[in-house]
């Protein structure tokens, strides 16, 4: 398991009964987590001193309950700054477990000794984009949501990366990749963080089980002659790390290198255990 254990502004404090107690900077949030199927006594005082609680509805979805929580605040990871705000379906605008991947590919970019072009698909609020840009890469950031791209730009400004070589694209990721192939563009590294289910800007339906392998195959055509890395993230329970390895290895075998896939995890302060948070597949030379 790859564990994101270098955070100072974020921690999972405790977990129980389908929920996790987290510290985001100065604020405590309680949010549902489908992995937390255990039920142990909630002894930490933070459970009752929370600033925000997302209540899941049995009918699907849910709603936030706030206790003295600002509309927006920031946390830091190294030199990066992320602007947070609670919004639809329990999210805050950041997946802290991804820091394990940021550290990995940031190190690879810094040690590459050459210019590195990165394509970040389903790029959300820009965590991976900023980590890659801060390491010295030029990045193409693609997301179907104009609001998410705007949020990512705000994070770039807050992180001192306003003038970094980042290309911001609002587009359906598959269609963008197809156009880039026709244009003859290539990238030294590709990152993708596809949702389990989603819709493109024109109503295109995305189901990860049906679409992920074709997209990996498509993206392999965008790699440069000497690619640096290829990263696929998944939050879908049915996609085990070994499945990611199989798909990536199948489509990138002509480049040599090797694939490693693991669960991502966050340390839990009160128990010393690790909360699983999806999986990642990494290809590198």
N, C-alpha and C positions, 0 to 999 in steps of 0.2 A: 504494500500500500504506500502511495505517495502522500505524505502528511504536510499540510500547510501550517508549519509550527513557528514561523518567523514573525507572526503578527504581534504588534504591541497595542494597537487601537481596537482590536477585535478579539473576542474569545467566546467559545461555547462554555458557559459556566456549569450547566447541569442539563440533564435530559430525563424525561419521565412521561408516561401516559400519552404518547403521541405528540409531545411538545418539546421544544428546546428553549432554554433560557440563555440569551445571548447579551453580551455587552458590545455595543457599537459606539466607541468613543466614550462619552459620558452618560450614555443612555442604555437602559435595559429594555429588551424586547422579548416577548414570548410569542413564538410562532410554531405552527404545526409542522411536523416532520414525519413522513410516512415510514421512515426507517425505525423510528422510536416505538417499537411494539412492546417494550417492557414498561412495567409500572412499579416504581419504587417511591418511597416517601420523599416529598418535596421539602427538604429541610433547609435549603438555602434561602435566606431572607429576601433575596432578589425576586423570588417568585411572587411575593406580595408587594414588592416595591417597584414593580415594572412601570416603564413609561409608555409602553404600547403593547397591546395584546391582539393578535389576529385570531378571531374565532371562526373556525371552519363550520359551514352549514352542512347538515346531513343531506340537504337537497343539492349540494354542489356549491362551489364558491365560498363566500364568507364575507366578513367585514372587520374592520379595525375598530378597536376601542382605545382611546388615547387618555393618558394621564400625564399632563404636563410635558408633552413632546413637541419640539418645534416642527414647523412644516418642512424644514430642510436643515441639515447639518453636515459636517465633513469629518472624514477620518483619513488617516495617512498610512501608506505602506512604503517604507523607505522614502524616496523623493516624490512618490506619487500621491496625489490628493483626489479623493472621491467624494462627490457631493451626493448625499443620500436623502431619500424621501420615501416614506411608506406609500405604496400605491397598490393597484389592483392585484388580487390574488397573492397576498402575503409578502410580496417582494419589496426590497429596499433600493434596488438598483445596483447590487453588487453580489457576486458569489465568492466569498472569501477563500473557499477551498481551492480556487483557481490560482492562488498565489504560488502553489507548488509548481504549477506549469510555468508561471511567469519567471520564477527563479531559474528553472531549467533552460527555457529557450533564451532568456536574457543572457545567460552565461554563454550559450552557444553563439549568439550574435556578436557579443563582445570579443570572443576569441576567434571569430571567423577570419579576421584580418583582411576583409574585403567588403565592398558595399553589399548589403543584403536587402532584397525586395521581399516584403511579406504581404500576403493576402489574408485578411481576417474576415471570414464569412459568418453571418449571424452574429455580428460583432457587438450587439447590445449597447451597453453604456461605455464600452471602450477599455475595459481593464487590460485585456491582452494587447490591444492597439497601443496603449500608453506604455506598457511594459516593454514592448518591442521597440517603440520609438525612442524611449529613454535609453535603451541599450545601443542605439545608433542605427537602427534600420529605417528604411522608408516604407511606409505602410499604406495599403489600400484597405479602407474600413467600409464594409458593406453590410447594410441592414435594411430590411423592408419597411421599418418604422421610422418615419421622419422625426417623431418625438424622441426616439432612442438615439438617433444620430445627433440631434441637437444637444441632448444630455451628454453624450460622449464628447462633443466639442467643448462643452462647459468644463468637463473634467480635464480636458487637455489644457485649457487656459489656467485652471487652478493648479495644475501640475507643472506649470512653467513650460509647456510644450505647444504654446499657441503657434509658434513659427516652425515647428518640427515638420518634416516632409511627410505629412499625412494627407491622403486623398479621401474625402468623405463622400460616400455614394449611398443614396437611398434607392434601393432596387431589390427585386426578387433575386436571391442569390444564385439560383440555378440559371436563370436567364442571363445574369451578368457574366457568369463563368462561360456560358456558351458564346457570348459576344466577344469576350477576351480571347477565346480560342480562335475565333474567326479573324480577330485583329492581329493575331500572332504574338500577343503579349505573353511573357513568362514571368514566373516568380521563383525565388530561391527557397521560399518557405510558405506553407499554407496552414492556417489555423481554421478549424470550423467547430462551432458550438451549436449544432442544430437543435431546435425544440423537438419534443416528442410529437407535437401536433401544432400546426400553425397555418396561417393564411398569408399569401403575398399581398402586395398593394392592390392588385386587381382581382383578389379573391382566389388566387391559386391555392389549392389545398396541399399541405405537406404532412405526410405521415412517415415518421422516421424509419419504421420497419420496411417500408416499400421504397423509400427514396434515398436512404443513406449510402447503400452500395453503389447505385448508379452515379451519385454525386462524387464519391471518392474516385470512381473510375474516370469521370469527366475531369476532375481536378488534376489527376495525374498527367493529363495532357497539357496542363499549364506550368508544369515544373520546368525549371531551367536545366541545362545540361549537367550542372553540378549542384543539385539541391542540398540545402542544409538540414531542414527538418520538415516533418508533416505531422500535424497534431489534430486528433479527432476527439471531441468530448461528447459524453452521453450521460443524460440523466434518466434514461429510460431503463426501468428495472430489467426488462427482458434482454437487453444487450449486455451480456457478460463481457468482461475484459478480453476473454479468449476470442469472442466473436469479432471485436474490434481488430485484434491482431490478425485474424484470418482475412478479413476484408482488406486491410491496409497492405499486408504482405502479398496478397494475391495481385493487387493492382500496381504495386511499386517494386515488384521483383526485378524488373529490368534495370533499376538504379542500384542494385546491391544493397548494402547497409543492413540494418536489422530493426525489428519492431519489438517494442515492449509495451504491454498494456497492464494497467493496475487500477484498483479502486483509488479514488481520492478520499482523503479523510481530514477531519479537524479534531485536534485534541480537546478533551472535555476536562476542564480544570478540576471539578470536584471529585471525579472518579479516577482520573488518570487513564481512562480508556479513550478510544478513538471512534468518533461518529463517522460512518461511511457516507459519502456524498457524491454518488455517481462514479463514473469511470473515465479514464483517458487512454487513448492509444497513441504512442509516440514512435515515429520512424525517424531514424537518423543514420548517417553514414558511419 
